[in-house]
Amino acid sequence: MNILTGHRRKLNFSLSKNTPSLPLLFALSDEARDPDPLVLIKHVPEGCGYIFRHYLLPDRERLALQVVKACRKSNLLCFIAGDLQLCIHTNADGIHLPEHLLRRPTYGLSHFKQRGGLVTAATHSLSAGLIAQKYGVDGIFISPVFATKSHVGSTHLGLMRFAQITQHLRIPVFALGGTDLSQTTRLKKSGAYGLGGISLFK
């Protein structure tokens, strides 16, 4: 926990970009690697963010309610991925939009933001990042930056391409995919506002 807190402070730098009150470190649930999202929450330091994905569960609403409650107890900002109504119903802090949802309207999103709700999005390219920026999200996750266990064998961006993307964006960018604490300084220099991950918190 102390190591994570120290690296979170290293990432805490001032930006010329519009910076909302987003945590610098985010944990993301992954139903293939971590079937029980409540276990991961126990390893996330307070003040960080948590994105509940687990899209395919038949009892997703019940589990989402438990996740939001656990995040409140641990002082984590909780985001629900891909479902604004579930986000509102569970009183989560924000919604996380998969890239495909950026290409169509999410009804009620403007009202959600007006009421203080936060919005992040997943992106995998500069074009998607620019769409997300125009969409009005508070921050984006660009992935995969490095080789990752979640998508074994898939092509990753690498640090140079990641830096090329961030320099064209005016919103906070989170590096996701194969990130670990040893990369904090390099990612910061490449334009990262923060980090996201799964194994990052284990």
RODO-2510 file (C-alpha; in nm, 4 decimals, decimal comma):
residues 202
     n   res          X          Y          Z
     1     m     0,0000     0,0000     0,0000
     2     n     0,2804     0,2440     0,0869
     3     i     0,4523     0,1773    -0,2465
     4     l     0,1321     0,2499    -0,4378
     5     t     0,0769     0,5687    -0,2423
     6     g     0,4302     0,6849    -0,3183
     7     h     0,3885     0,6272    -0,6909
     8     r     0,0528     0,8006    -0,6851
     9     r     0,2319     1,1100    -0,5501
    10     k     0,4935     1,0867    -0,8264
    11     l     0,2163     1,1024    -1,0836
    12     n     0,0639     1,4079    -0,9190
    13     f     0,1864     1,6791    -1,1533
    14     s     0,0196     1,9913    -1,2859
    15     l    -0,1226     1,9811    -1,6377
    16     s    -0,1976     2,2438    -1,8944
    17     k    -0,5063     2,0360    -1,9675
    18     n    -0,8449     2,0710    -1,7998
    19     t    -0,8100     1,8420    -1,5009
    20     p    -1,1189     1,7187    -1,3168
    21     s    -1,1104     1,5621    -0,9751
    22     l    -1,0110     1,2173    -1,0975
    23     p    -0,7909     0,9812    -0,8960
    24     l    -0,4448     0,9134    -1,0364
    25     l    -0,4736     0,5367    -0,9993
    26     f    -0,7629     0,3184    -1,1134
    27     a    -0,8334    -0,0496    -1,0657
    28     l    -1,0496    -0,2201    -1,3292
    29     s    -1,2445    -0,5376    -1,2738
    30     d    -1,1992    -0,8281    -1,5160
    31     e    -1,4406    -1,1184    -1,4930
    32     a    -1,2008    -1,3564    -1,6707
    33     r    -0,9066    -1,2870    -1,4392
    34     d    -1,0934    -1,1934    -1,1207
    35     p    -1,4429    -1,3451    -1,1027
    36     d    -1,5114    -1,1764    -0,7662
    37     p    -1,4614    -0,7976    -0,7993
    38     l    -1,4994    -0,7487    -0,4248
    39     v    -1,1654    -0,9213    -0,3673
    40     l    -0,9757    -0,6680    -0,5797
    41     i    -1,1347    -0,3751    -0,3956
    42     k    -0,9660    -0,4900    -0,0736
    43     h    -0,6250    -0,4341    -0,2362
    44     v    -0,6907    -0,0845    -0,3702
    45     p    -0,5627     0,2069    -0,1548
    46     e    -0,8133     0,4701    -0,0482
    47     g    -0,8395     0,7705    -0,2729
    48     c    -0,8052     0,5642    -0,5898
    49     g    -1,0742     0,4816    -0,8451
    50     y    -1,2430     0,1531    -0,9278
    51     i    -1,4179     0,0635    -1,2546
    52     f    -1,6710    -0,2179    -1,2336
    53     r    -1,6918    -0,3951    -1,5700
    54     h    -1,8143    -0,7573    -1,5359
    55     y    -2,0551    -0,7006    -1,8250
    56     l    -2,1969    -1,0492    -1,8747
    57     l    -2,3206    -1,1476    -1,5293
    58     p    -2,6946    -1,2240    -1,5044
    59     d    -2,6981    -1,0710    -1,1552
    60     r    -2,4890    -0,7674    -1,2490
    61     e    -2,7194    -0,5222    -1,0694
    62     r    -2,6932    -0,7056    -0,7375
    63     l    -2,3162    -0,7263    -0,7618
    64     a    -2,2900    -0,3622    -0,8700
    65     l    -2,4737    -0,2537    -0,5561
    66     q    -2,2269    -0,4521    -0,3445
    67     v    -1,9320    -0,3033    -0,5327
    68     v    -2,0506     0,0553    -0,4828
    69     k    -2,1055    -0,0108    -0,1137
    70     a    -1,7585    -0,1641    -0,0780
    71     c    -1,6004     0,1297    -0,2598
    72     r    -1,7746     0,3772    -0,0301
    73     k    -1,6406     0,1878     0,2712
    74     s    -1,2873     0,1918     0,1269
    75     n    -1,3050     0,5579     0,0180
    76     l    -1,2747     0,4755    -0,3546
    77     l    -1,4461     0,6528    -0,6423
    78     c    -1,6654     0,3926    -0,8109
    79     f    -1,7451     0,3894    -1,1837
    80     i    -1,9922     0,1546    -1,3511
    81     a    -1,8962     0,0547    -1,7046
    82     g    -2,1354     0,0669    -1,9966
    83     d    -2,4709     0,1232    -1,8261
    84     l    -2,5814     0,4723    -1,7253
    85     q    -2,9080     0,3557    -1,5720
    86     l    -2,7266     0,1074    -1,3508
    87     c    -2,4800     0,3804    -1,2602
    88     i    -2,7639     0,6090    -1,1499
    89     h    -2,9512     0,3289    -0,9731
    90     t    -2,6481     0,2293    -0,7660
    91     n    -2,5522     0,5935    -0,6978
    92     a    -2,2034     0,5340    -0,8385
    93     d    -1,9660     0,8279    -0,8753
    94     g    -1,9236     0,7922    -1,2475
    95     i    -1,9763     0,5960    -1,5660
    96     h    -1,7065     0,4387    -1,7810
    97     l    -1,7899     0,4185    -2,1520
    98     p    -1,6466     0,1427    -2,3714
    99     e    -1,5171     0,2795    -2,7014
   100     h    -1,8144     0,1595    -2,9069
   101     l    -2,0549     0,3695    -2,6957
   102     l    -1,8711     0,6871    -2,7964
   103     r    -2,0095     0,6520    -3,1469
   104     r    -2,3722     0,6886    -3,0417
   105     p    -2,5618     0,9107    -2,7954
   106     t    -2,5918     0,7977    -2,4342
   107     y    -2,9271     0,9415    -2,3323
   108     g    -2,9277     1,1146    -1,9953
   109     l    -2,5499     1,1618    -1,9875
   110     s    -2,5634     1,5427    -1,9953
   111     h    -2,8029     1,5483    -1,7004
   112     f    -2,5804     1,3002    -1,5164
   113     k    -2,2781     1,5288    -1,5661
   114     q    -2,4756     1,8364    -1,4601
   115     r    -2,5510     1,6617    -1,1325
   116     g    -2,1812     1,6029    -1,0693
   117     g    -2,1366     1,2613    -1,2282
   118     l    -1,7955     1,1819    -1,3748
   119     v    -1,7398     1,0219    -1,7148
   120     t    -1,4413     0,8254    -1,8405
   121     a    -1,3993     0,6277    -2,1610
   122     a    -1,1926     0,3452    -2,3037
   123     t    -1,0022     0,4228    -2,6237
   124     h    -0,7458     0,2408    -2,8343
   125     s    -0,6329     0,5045    -3,0845
   126     l    -0,5899     0,8774    -3,1372
   127     s    -0,9074     0,8986    -3,3461
   128     a    -1,1087     0,7402    -3,0653
   129     g    -0,9406     0,9698    -2,8128
   130     l    -1,0416     1,2757    -3,0109
   131     i    -1,3994     1,1478    -3,0333
   132     a    -1,4037     1,0975    -2,6560
   133     q    -1,2670     1,4474    -2,6027
   134     k    -1,5370     1,5957    -2,8247
   135     y    -1,7915     1,3812    -2,6412
   136     g    -1,7036     1,5695    -2,3234
   137     v    -1,5599     1,2927    -2,1067
   138     d    -1,3503     1,3829    -1,8032
   139     g    -1,0695     1,1395    -1,8814
   140     i    -0,9773     0,8518    -2,1101
   141     f    -0,7985     0,5204    -2,0756
   142     i    -0,5724     0,4368    -2,3685
   143     s    -0,4831     0,0706    -2,4100
   144     p    -0,2997    -0,1492    -2,4445
   145     v     0,0143     0,0523    -2,3834
   146     f     0,2240    -0,2565    -2,3113
   147     a     0,1758    -0,6311    -2,3539
   148     t    -0,1006    -0,7444    -2,1202
   149     k    -0,2289    -1,0667    -1,9677
   150     s    -0,5865    -0,9650    -2,0534
   151     h    -0,5160    -0,9793    -2,4281
   152     v    -0,2255    -1,2173    -2,4777
   153     g    -0,0641    -1,1850    -2,8188
   154     s    -0,2482    -0,8661    -2,9182
   155     t    -0,0609    -0,5676    -3,0596
   156     h     0,0233    -0,2987    -2,8040
   157     l     0,0937     0,0700    -2,8616
   158     g     0,4289     0,1063    -2,6929
   159     l     0,5532     0,4124    -2,5099
   160     m     0,6377     0,6198    -2,8187
   161     r     0,2962     0,5785    -2,9805
   162     f     0,1270     0,6442    -2,6472
   163     a     0,3198     0,9734    -2,6181
   164     q     0,2234     1,0711    -2,9722
   165     i    -0,1432     1,0223    -2,8853
   166     t    -0,1361     1,2132    -2,5555
   167     q     0,0197     1,5242    -2,7094
   168     h    -0,2916     1,5720    -2,9237
   169     l    -0,5354     1,5531    -2,6321
   170     r    -0,6433     1,8173    -2,3822
   171     i    -0,8027     1,5851    -2,1283
   172     p    -0,6401     1,3551    -1,8704
   173     v    -0,5115     1,0307    -2,0202
   174     f    -0,4662     0,7103    -1,8228
   175     a    -0,2232     0,4440    -1,9386
   176     l    -0,3799     0,0982    -1,9307
   177     g    -0,2505    -0,2424    -2,0293
   178     g     0,0596    -0,4050    -1,8858
   179     t     0,1367    -0,1080    -1,6628
   180     d     0,3308    -0,1456    -1,3396
   181     l     0,4785     0,0896    -1,0844
   182     s     0,8296     0,0799    -1,2331
   183     q     0,6953     0,2661    -1,5387
   184     t     0,5538     0,5627    -1,3470
   185     t     0,8238     0,8142    -1,4416
   186     r     0,8361     0,7148    -1,8099
   187     l     0,4580     0,7259    -1,8436
   188     k     0,4405     1,0638    -1,6731
   189     k     0,6971     1,2021    -1,9199
   190     s     0,4910     1,0545    -2,2026
   191     g     0,1831     1,2529    -2,0993
   192     a     0,0048     1,0139    -1,8660
   193     y    -0,2162     1,1727    -1,6036
   194     g    -0,2519     0,8410    -1,4246
   195     l    -0,2452     0,4616    -1,4465
   196     g    -0,5086     0,1945    -1,4640
   197     g    -0,4710    -0,1775    -1,4189
   198     i    -0,5606    -0,5078    -1,2571
   199     s    -0,2315    -0,6712    -1,1564
   200     l    -0,1100    -0,3225    -1,0589
   201     f    -0,2915    -0,3703    -0,7267
   202     k    -0,1832    -0,7261    -0,6471
***
